[in-house]
């Protein structure tokens, strides 16, 4: 199967994903029906999402609604003021004690139940510093959908807080992050934004309803050296299946026996995970001994424990334990009536039988959704869609094989590729940054393990602007003409990023997967360079294909805002859906995008603050010669690569030869049939672009407006622009001897390394 057909099949997969997303969004936002009951626990008041607080992944940290309080035994709480970071551990903090970071779930707060019970248990133990995270303003009732959406932004800001605490002396190896419900996922997602590895995470019945799919959006075993999970309401409010290195199924993991006769037995079961944890902290886990039970726990792919193995559950679980364990006891945990006077009365089940048997005073308004089981079908659709896409991506025979191997007959084997994970430690040994400057064209490797090698020494010119250049799939050879153009211009320092070992042919699927881990590590490098004096306001990130998305995703891991990003035909195929996984307008003060193969290798529609469509944006006329390039894939690849040459020409001549005129964001490329096929999937792709255009008012521009393309585009320009010229850019034959022979036909495809 040729790539055009492959792309149509993938388009159908992406369409299915979008449809699934819209279905879920529709279910979440409709005022009548299950979601209203879910977010208000059956209350009559109507849910209005406009009354809720919504954060975004790239909002600035620290967040004014996320507070961290330090508690130590015998002392009043103290707020960690983000404006006085140097004082955080100077008083009250006991360096001889271990530390626990406690994160509540939906409708919680600093002094709210049930997390206040666990806080008090740690303080009663006397061996812990307790950092309690209060994000209650971002997860208040009845705004459950907003609370879920805010999990990632909160985790990102908390990662910055934890990084600061580590710099001030907090020993990570003696620190445990304990989260209940949505708080468990916050513990896990924090790891995505840290440049060090967390030691221990304990998830207390991690939340299931509405939590975004994908490991990057939830707690999993890769988030710390040791991840422990307690299941008390699996399948309803809590996650199904095995999540951590060790999973404890408490009384079967689904419904707690002391909650079974209560009307709100699901909520009761979910909340009492905190009481089990509190008991483990109070008595050292001596009363909570679990037995290996691989056959009786929720199904999942984790390693099974040995038959007859017994371990303590909770804070004192040994970190070398793996597998599933079961604990059974019909009595409420940490209730003094059942544990010889030890515990907390707030963990006892109220002796009432009315509909208000779990009153607001008992659970502090923690009435989580009651009707979210009706949404199970939505989650099922999402998971089915995800599995279909993953199956298409990984099957060895069929469309993806042609896509990742450019039609080669050799068989793709994903086990031969290098796969990174979002939580891998930085710096990455396969991501290299080289510094070039006009006076030092040979380049210097910046060794991240030696801070002195990263210093901006004599080969860096502080009077010049800087460009960070990031290649796409198949290695840095495709971007070298642009690097040389910057050096020829003489006004730039060039930081060239080489991640070729993580995007080598034929491993296209692995390359797409590695975008986020590479971006995370590069964010650390950029932060170091900024601290050493690199002016961000005079630095541009220029990425081709997947490299464009790396520029964008980097911003998720930065505590400051990038100034300018230029995306050269950002990659489309297999790039993970969602703005957080790709380049978009929110990633910098100014985002510029050039389209040369939209709908084929490149993204469709308007992506940046300003979008340039070169010769229609889909197929470059000098690549359309079927004699030179008989295969459709060759013609598409040629068009995709020429985005680099357009950028190189703009750098060389200041954009004088590249003047674009305002136009409409194309609703359907003229030569789309040659790229994605004249099929239903292609038609849907065009319709999606058309919808994207008519619903995005920022793309309106004044008729007859002209601007330069590339490095010298004014940053106040907005909207789509079109440029037309039938000759290859930056080819000396057509531009009075100016340019680079590598930008001539057919030399352009010779830049792609062999398999």
N, C-alpha and C positions, 0 to 999 in steps of 0.2 A: 504494500500500500504506500503510495507516494505521500509526501508531506502535505500537499493541499488537502487531501482527504483526511490525513491525520489531524490537521488543524480544525477541520469541520467537526470531527468527532470530539475533539477537545472543547471546541466552542459549545457543543451541546452539553458537555459536562459542566462547563462554567455557567451556562444558562440555567441548568438544573440547580446549581448551587445558589444562583441569584434568586430563582423562583422559591427555593426553600427558605432563603433568608427573608424574602418578602412575606411568605406565609407566616413565618414566626413573628416578624415585626407586626403583621396585621393582627395576629392573635394577641400580641402583647399590648397593642395600643387601643383596640376596640373597647369602648366603654361598657358595652353590655356583654354579658356572658362570663366565661370562666375567669378571665384575667381580673375583672373587677372584684370578683369574690376572692381571687387569689391574693391580690395585693392588699385587700382590706379585711381578710379573714371573715368574710360574710357581712361586713358592715354595710349599711345602706348608703353611706355617703359615696358620691361618685368620684372616681379616680381621675385626676387631670394631670397629665405629665408635665404641663407647663408650670405647675406648682412645685415641682421637684427640682432638686439641685443636680445638674449633670456636669461631670467633669470630662475632659478630653485627654487622650493619651499624651498630648504634647503641651499641656498647660504647664506653666512655670512652677517650679518647686522652690521653697517649701509652700505647701498648700495651707492657707489660713484656716481651713476647717479640719486639718489633721493635727492633733495634739499628742504629744508623748509625755507621760508623767512618770517620774522616778519614785518608787516606793522602796523603803528599806525598813526593817523591823524597828519599831519604837520611834519612828520619826514621821512627821507629816509629809504628805506628797509634795513633789516639787515639779513644776512645769519646766520642760527643757525648751528654753527660749531660743528660737533659731537665730536671733540677733546677738546672742551671747553664747556662742558655741564653746568657747574656751572654758566656760564655767560648768559645763554639763557634768563632768565627773570629779570636780574639785571638792564638792561637799556632798554629804549623805551617801555617796556611792562607796561600797565596801569592796576593795579589790581582792580581798581574800575569799569572797563568796562567789558562787556561780551566779549566772544571770538568766532571767527568763523574760522574753518579750511576749506579751499577751495581746492578742488581737481579737476583738469581738466580731460578731456577725451582724446580720440585719437587725436594725432598731436598737442597737446597743449603745454603749457609752462608757465613760470613765467609771462612774459609780453605779452602773446599771447591772441588773441580773441578766443572764446567769454568770457573766464573767467576773463580777465582783466576788462571787463565791470562790473562784479559783485564785484570784488575787489574794484573798484573805488566807487561803490555805497555804500559799507560798510564804506569806509573811509569818504565819503561825509556825511553819517549819523552822524559820529562822536562819536558813542557809542560803538565801537567795536575795539578790537585788532584782526588783521587778520593774520592768519598763512596760507600762500599760498604754496601748495605743487607742486613742479616742477619735474615731472618724464618724461619730454619730450624726453629725449634720449632713453627711453625704449618704446616709443609709436609713434615714428616718421613715417611719410609717406615714402614709401607705405606699411609699415610693420604692417598692422592691425592684422593678426593672431598672430604675436609676441606680440603686445600690449595686446591682450586678454590673452595670456599665462603669461604675466608678471604681471597681476593684483594681483594675490595671493602673489608672492614674494614682490611686492611693499607694499601691505597691511601689510604683516608681519613686514617689517622694520618700517613702520609708526607706528605700534602698539608699538614698542619699543620707538620711539620718543615720542608718547603720554604718555606712562608710565613715562618716564623721566620728561616730563613737569608737570605731575601730582605730582610727588615727589618734584618738585621745587616750587609747590604752585599753579599751574593752577587749578581752580575749575571746575571739570567736569560737575557739575550741571548747570554751566553757559556757557557751551561750546557746539557749534553746529557744526557738520560735514556736509558740503554741497558739494555734488559731482555731476558733470554733466556726463552723458553717462557712460563710463567705470569708471569714478571717483566715481559715486554713488555706484557701486559695491565695490570699494576699501573701502569706508566708512563702508559698511556692513561687509566685510570680516575682517577688522581690529578687529571687536568684537570677532572673533574666537581666537585671540591671546592676548586678554586682560584679566587680572585677576580681573577687575572691570567692571561695566556696564556703557556703554555710555549713556548719557542723551537724546540727540536729534540728529537725522539724517534727512537731507532733500535730497532726490534723485530727480535730475532734468532729467526727461526722461531717466531712467536707460537703458543702452545699451542692445540690444537683440542679434544681430548677433554673432555667434560663442561662446557666453558665455557658459561656462560649465554648464550642468544641475545639480540640487541639491542645496538646500538652503545654504549649506556650501560654495558654489562658487558664491553667488550673494546676493544682498540686499534683506532682508525680514523683517517682522515685529518683529522678535525676536532679532534683532541686537541692539536695544536701548530701553530705556523707552518709547520713542515716535519716530516713523518713519513716515515721511510725504513724499509723492511722487507726483510730477507733471507729467502728461502725455501730451505730445504735438505731438508725432509721434508714438503712440502705434501700434505695429504690423509690423513696418518697421525697423527703427533704434532703436526704443524704445520698452521696455517690454510690453507684452500684459497682461491684467488682473490686478487685484488689488494686490498691493505689500506691502503697508504699513498699519499702523493703520488708516491713512486717505489718500485717493487718490483723487487728483483733476484732472478731465478731462477738459482740457482747449479747448474750442471750439470743443467739441466732442472728443478730445484727440488724434486725428489721423492726420489730415491735417489742418494747420492753414489757415484761409480764406485769410489773406494777403500774403500767400505764394502760393495759389492755382493756380495762373496764371503763375507761374515761372516754368521753365523747371526742376530745381532742387528743386521742392516743398517739397520733403520728407526731404532732408537735411536742407532746410530752416526751416521747422517745428521743426525738432529736435534741431537745434541750438537756436531757439528763446525761449526755456525753460529758458535759462539763463536770458533773458531780462525780462521775467515775474517775476523771482525771484528778479532781481535788482529793479524792480518797487516796489515790496513789502517791500524791505529794505528801499528804499528812502522815501516812503510816509506812512510807518507804516501799509501798507495793506489796507488803507481806500478806495482805488479805485479798489481793487480786492476782491469783496464780492461774494462768491460762494454759490449755493443753493444745498441742498441735492437732489440727483438724482440716487438713487440705481438702477433704472430700465434702465437708459440711459448710465451708465458707462460700460467699458469693464467687461465682466462676470468674476466672481471669488468668492471664498468662504468667503469673509470678512463680518463682521457685517454691516447691512444696517443702514443708518442714518434715523432720523425721518423726515417725510414729512414736508416740509416747513421750515426746519432748515437752517439758514444762518451763515456762518463763514468767517473770513478773510483768505486769502490764502497766504502762504509763511512764512516769518520769524516770523510773529506774530500770527500764528494759535494756538489756545489754545490746550494744550497737552492732554486735556481730550476728545477731539473730536474723534469720530470713524465713519467710513463708507466712502461713496463715495459722492463727491460733484462736481458740474459742474459750470464752469465759461464761460461766452460767451461775446465776444466783437470783432467786426471785425477789429479793428484798431491794428497796431503793438504796443506791450507794450514798455514802457519806451522810446518811440520816442517823442522828444519835440514837434513835429508838431501836435500831437494829444492829448497831456497832459499838455496844458497850459504852454509850455516852459520847463516843468520838464522832465528830462531824459538824454539820451545819444544819440548823432547822430548816433553812431555805431549800434543802435538798429532800425534804420529806414531802410526800404526796398529800395535798390538802384533803381532809376528810369531808368532802362535800359531794353531792350527787347532781347538782343543778347543771344547766348548760354553761354556767360560768365556773365550772370546776377548776379551770386554770385561769385565775383572774389576772388582771393586769398587774396587781400588786405582787403576784407570785412570779410572773415571768417578765414583769416590767415592760409591758407592751410588745413582747417579742412574738406577737401572733403572726407567724409566718403564713404563707399562702396555704389555703385549705383545698382549693380546687385545682391545683397545678397538675394533678394527674391527668386532667383532660388535655393538657399541653404535651403529654407524652408522645402523642402522634407527631407533633411538630418536631420534637427532638429525634424521633425515629427517622423522619424524613431527612433531617440534616445528616444523621449518621449514615443512612443509606447512600445519600449523595456523596458523602465523603469517601465511603468505601468504593463507590463506582469510580470516582476520579482516581483514587489511589490504585485501583486495579488497572485502570487504563495506563497509569504512569509506570507501573512496574512490570506488566506482562512483557515477556521477551519477544513474542511474536505480535506483529500488528503495527498500528500507527506510531506508537512511541519509538519503536525500534528505528523506523525511518527517520523520525525527527531528531533523535539524539545521535544518530550515526550518519546523517546526511545521505541516506540511501545505501549505505554500505551493507555488504552481505554478512559481515562478521556479527556475531550475536552479542548483544549487550548483556552483561552480567553485573548486577548492582553490587555484588559482593567484592568486585574488583575496584570499586570506586571508593573515594574518601568521603565519609559523611561526618559532618560536625553537628553538634547539638547546641541548642540555645543556652544551655547552662555550663558548657565547657569553659574551663579556666582560660583567661587571657594573661599574657599575650599568646597568640597562636603561633606555633613554630613554622607554619606554612603560609603565614601572611607577612610579607616584607614591605617595608616602605623605604624608598630611595630618594635622596635629596639631590636635585640637579639645579645648577644655576649657570648663567651665561659664562662665568669665569671658571666653572668646574663642570664641564659637560659630561664627564665620565660617571658622575653620580657617587653618592656615599650611602651605604646601608645604615639606617638608624636602628641600632641594636636596642630593643626595649628592655633587655636585661641589664644594660649599662646606661644609666641616666646621662652619664657624661657624653655618650655617643649620640644622644638625642638633642644635645644642646645646639643652639643655633649659632654655630661658630663661623669661621672665616668663609666657608662655602655658602653661607646664607647671607643675602644682602637685605638688610632691614629697610632700605629705601625703595625696594621693589614690591609689587604685589605678589601674591602667591596663588598657585593653582594646585589643587589636589586632583590627580588624574587617576581614574579607576577603570580598568578594562572590564570586558564582559566574558562570556563563555569562550573557552579554548585558549586563554592566556593573553599575555601582554603584547604580543607581536602586532595585534590589530590596532593598538593605540599609540605605537611608537611615532607615527607620522605627526600626531598631535603634540606629543612631548617635544619633538624636534622643532615644531613650529613655534611653540612657546619660547624655546631657547633662542631660536633665530630672531624672534621679536626683540629679545634682549631686555624686556621689562619685567620678567617674572622669575621667581623661584618656583621650581616644580617639584612637588612631592608625588612620585609615581608609586602607586600601590600595586604590588604583584601578589595576587592570590591564585596564581595559575595552578598550583598543585591541588587546589580544591575545586577547580572547574575544568579539569582536563577532559579532552575527548576520549571516549564517547559518552562521558558521564554527565549528560545535560541535566538529568533529573537530580543528581547529587548536587550539581552546581546551583540549581535553583533553590534547593533545600539549604545550602550553605550560606545564602545571602545574609540572613539575620545573624548567625554567629560571627561572620566576618565583619559585619557592620558594628556589632557590639565591641569587638576588639579594636577596630579602627577608632571608635569613639573614645576609647581610653587613650590611644595614641594622640588624637587631636586635642584632648584635654591636657595632656602633658605638654604638647607643643604650645598651647595657649598659655599655660602656666609659665613656660620658658620665654614667652614674649611674642609669639606669633599673633599678629592682629587679625582677629576673626572678621572684622569689618572690611578687610582688604584681602580676603581669602575666598576663592571660589572652588567649589567641589564640582568637578566635571566627570560624569560617568557615562560610559557607553553600554547599552543593552542592560545586562544585569547590574553593571557598575552604577547605572543611574539609580536603581533601587537601593543599592548600598548607600549612596549619598543620602537618600531619603530616610532609610531605616536608621542610619547613624543617629539621627536627631532624637530617637526614642531614648537613647542612652546618654544624652548630653544634658548638663545642667544649665547650659547657655544656648542661645539661639544662633543658628548658622545664618550667615548673611546672604549668600547667593549659591544656588545650585543650577547647573545646566545639565539636563538629561538628553543624551543623544540616542534617539529612538529606543526608549526604555523597553526592556524585554516584556513580552506578553505570555508566551507559552509556559505553562506550569508554575508561574509565579503565584505564590499563595494569595488567596483573595483577602480583601480588607485593606483599608488605607494604612493600617499599622504595618503592613508587610510590603508596601510599595511606595514609590515616589508620588507625592501629591502637593498641592499648593501650601499646605500648612507646615511644610518641612523647613522653610527658611523665609527670610524677609522677602526674597524674590526667587521664584522658581521658573526657569525658562526651559522649554522642551522643543527639540527638533524632531519631526516625524519624517522618516524616509521609507518605512515599510510597515505602515500602520495596518493592522489586521493580519499580517503575516508573522514575522518575528517580533514586530513592535506593537506597543500599546495602541488601542483604538480610541479616538475621540480626544477632546481637550483635557490635558492633564495638569498643566502648570498655570502660573499667572499669565504667561504669554506662551502660545503654541505656534510654531512655524511649520507649515506644511510645504515640504519641498517637492515641487512638481506634482502636486496633488497629494503627496504624503504617503503614497502606497507603493508604487513601482517607479523607480527612476528610469527615464527614457533611455539612457545610455546603458542600462542593464537589461533592457527588454529584447535585445538582439538574440534571436533564437539560434543563430549560427554560432555566435560566440559562447552563449550559455544555453545549450539545448534543453537542460532540465529546469523545470519550474523552481525547484529548490535553489539552484544556482542563481537564478535571476532574483529571487527573494533575498538570498544571502548577500548578493552584490548590493542591492538597494539598502539593506540593513547596515552594511559596513560603511557605506558612503556618508553616513551621518558624521563619522569621524573626520572625513575629508572636508566637509562643509565647515565644521568647527575649526579645522586647521587653517582653512582659507580666511576665516573671519579673524583669527589671531594674527595671521601674517600681514594682512592689508588693512586691519582695523575695521573690517566690515564694509569698506567702501564699495566692494563689488557685489555685496549681498544685501540688497535693499528689498524688503518685502512690503506688500500692500495688504491692508486690512481686508479680511474676507470672513466668510462664515466657517465655523467648525464643520468640516465635511461630515455629512450624514451618511455617506456611503461612497467609498473610494471607487473611482472610475474603472480601475483595473482589478477590482476585488476578485473577480472570477479566476484570474490567473494566480491568485494567492491563496484564497480559502475556498474556492469552488463555488459554482452557482447552485447552491443547495439551500434547503430550509435553514440549516444552521447559519449559513452566510447571510440569509435574509434577516434572521433574528439578530445577528450581530449588527447589521445596518440599522435595524429598528432601535436597538439599545443605544447606539450612538446618537440617533435622532432624538430619542427621549432625553438623553444626557444633555444634548444641546439646548433643547427648548426649555428645559427646567433649570438651566444654569445661567442666571442673568449676568453673571460677571463676565461672560464671554461677548457681551455686546461692545462693539467698538464703533468709532466714527468712520463713516464711509470715506474712502480716499486717504486714509492715514498711512504714512510710510515710515518704516523704522529699519534700522540696521539689525542684522542677524548675528548672534553669537556673543562673543566676549564683550562687545561694546553696546549691546542693547540697553537702552535706558531702563532703570529699574522701576520707573513709574508707569511703564507700558502695561496694558492689560488687553487680553483678548486673543483671537486667532488671526494669523497673518499668512499670506501665501507668497511663495517665491517660485518663479518659473525660469528655467534655463536648461536647454537640452544637452549641454556639454558637461563632462565630468569636472567637478570642483577640484581645485588645487592640483590639477594636472598641468605641467609646464607647457604641453603642446597647445593648450587653449588659453593660457593666461600669461602670454608674453614672457615665457621662461620662468615665471614664478610658480613655485609649488614643489611637489614631491612626486617622483616617478611612481612611487607606490600607490598613488591615487589615480593612476591611469588604467584604462581597460586594456588587457584583461589582468594586469598585475594585481588588481585589488584582491582577488581571491587567493593569490599566492601567499598572502599574509596569514591565512588560516593554517595552523600547523597540521602535519599529517597525523593520522590516528596512531 
